[in-house]
């Protein structure tokens, strides 16, 4: 099964349509993290590249310091009112460990720029996935969404 066809629910619990034919930046997110302001940059990427076949996909996760304890409705309200998030959000999942979602079982086999694969380190780790489901790049949590590394990789993927 292609990576982007991996079944996952939307934040409201309904099936999430796969982002077929799009370049996708998949990011595990949390509302109470020191990196939460990265939502601003993620939304800027969404706005800048959406009309070119790109989307951000936010994936709430509560595995890092309990920094995403809220309900789906609370997460949706926080993201929309605080950061104006317009990109799709999935259900809250585990990205590491025995309960790791199948999407992340595949994503975490991809190495970062230093050649290190494996577990997600913290909230806001980013994976750039091409329209064919190939993981093109992995960016660790402290890499800002609007950084040159991320925008250059998106630009290259979009052609």
C-alpha positions in Angstrom: 0.0 0.0 0.0 1.4 3.4 -0.9 2.4 5.5 2.1 -0.1 8.2 1.5 -2.9 5.7 1.3 -2.3 4.5 4.8 -5.7 4.7 6.5 -5.9 7.4 9.2 -8.9 9.3 10.6 -9.3 13.0 10.6 -9.2 14.9 13.9 -13.0 14.7 14.1 -12.9 10.9 13.7 -14.1 10.7 10.1 -12.0 8.9 7.5 -9.3 11.3 6.1 -9.1 11.3 2.4 -5.5 10.5 1.3 -3.7 13.5 -0.2 -3.3 11.6 -3.5 -1.2 13.5 -6.1 0.1 16.0 -3.5 3.4 16.7 -1.9 2.8 16.5 1.8 4.7 17.7 4.9 3.7 15.4 7.7 4.3 16.8 11.1 3.6 15.4 14.6 2.2 18.4 16.5 1.3 19.4 20.1 -0.5 22.3 21.5 1.5 22.8 24.8 5.1 22.5 23.6 7.8 25.1 23.4 7.8 24.4 19.6 4.1 25.0 19.2 4.7 28.4 17.6 5.9 26.4 14.6 2.2 26.2 13.7 2.7 29.7 12.3 5.3 28.6 9.8 3.4 25.5 8.9 0.3 27.6 8.0 2.6 29.9 6.0 3.8 26.9 4.0 0.2 25.8 3.5 -0.8 29.2 2.2 2.3 29.6 0.0 2.3 26.2 -1.7 -1.3 24.9 -1.5 -2.2 26.0 -5.1 0.9 24.1 -6.4 -0.2 20.7 -5.1 1.1 20.8 -1.6 -0.4 20.4 1.9 0.7 20.2 5.5 -0.7 17.3 7.4 -0.8 17.8 11.2 -0.6 14.7 13.3 -1.4 15.3 17.0 0.6 13.2 19.4 0.8 13.1 23.2 3.9 11.0 23.6 6.3 13.8 24.4 5.9 15.2 27.8 2.1 14.9 27.7 2.0 18.1 25.6 -1.1 17.2 23.6 -3.6 16.1 26.3 -6.6 17.9 24.8 -9.6 16.3 23.2 -10.0 16.5 19.4 -12.5 19.4 19.7 -10.1 21.3 22.0 -7.2 20.7 19.6 -9.2 21.9 16.6 -10.4 25.1 18.4 -6.9 25.9 19.7 -5.3 25.4 16.2 -7.9 27.5 14.4 -8.2 30.3 16.9 -4.6 30.6 17.9 -2.8 29.9 14.7 -5.5 30.0 11.9 -4.6 26.5 10.9 -6.3 25.6 7.6 -4.4 22.4 6.8 -5.8 18.9 7.6 -5.3 17.4 11.0 -5.4 13.7 11.8 -6.6 11.9 14.9 -4.3 11.8 17.8 -1.9 8.9 17.4 1.4 7.4 18.7 4.4 8.0 16.5 6.8 5.8 18.5 6.7 2.5 20.5 4.6 -0.6 20.4 1.4 1.4 19.5 3.1 3.3 16.7 0.6 4.1 13.9 1.5 2.3 10.6 2.1 5.6 8.9 4.9 6.4 11.3 6.2 2.8 11.2 7.0 3.6 7.6 8.1 7.2 8.0 10.6 6.5 10.8 12.6 4.2 8.5 13.7 7.4 6.6 17.0 8.9 7.8 17.5 12.6 8.5 20.2 14.8 6.8 22.8 13.2 9.2 21.8 9.7 8.1 19.9 8.8 11.3 16.6 6.9 11.1 14.5 5.6 13.9 12.1 7.1 16.4 10.7 10.6 16.2 12.7 12.7 18.6 10.1 15.2 19.8 7.0 17.2 18.7 7.2 18.9 15.3 9.4 16.4 13.5 8.7 16.8 9.8 8.6 14.4 6.9 8.3 15.6 3.3 6.5 13.0 1.1 6.2 13.2 -2.7 3.0 12.6 -4.6 4.1 9.0 -5.3 4.5 8.3 -1.5 8.3 8.5 -1.5 9.7 10.1 1.6 11.9 12.9 0.2 13.3 14.4 3.4 13.2 14.3 7.2 13.6 17.4 9.3 14.1 17.2 13.1 11.9 19.2 15.5 14.0 22.3 15.8 14.1 22.9 12.0 11.7 25.7 11.5 9.0 25.2 8.8 10.0 28.3 6.9 13.8 27.5 7.1 15.8 27.4 3.9 16.2 23.6 4.2 12.4 23.0 4.3 11.4 25.5 1.7 14.1 24.4 -0.7 13.0 20.7 -0.4 9.4 21.7 -1.0 10.3 23.8 -4.0 12.4 20.9 -5.4 9.6 18.5 -4.9 7.0 20.8 -6.6 9.3 21.4 -9.5 
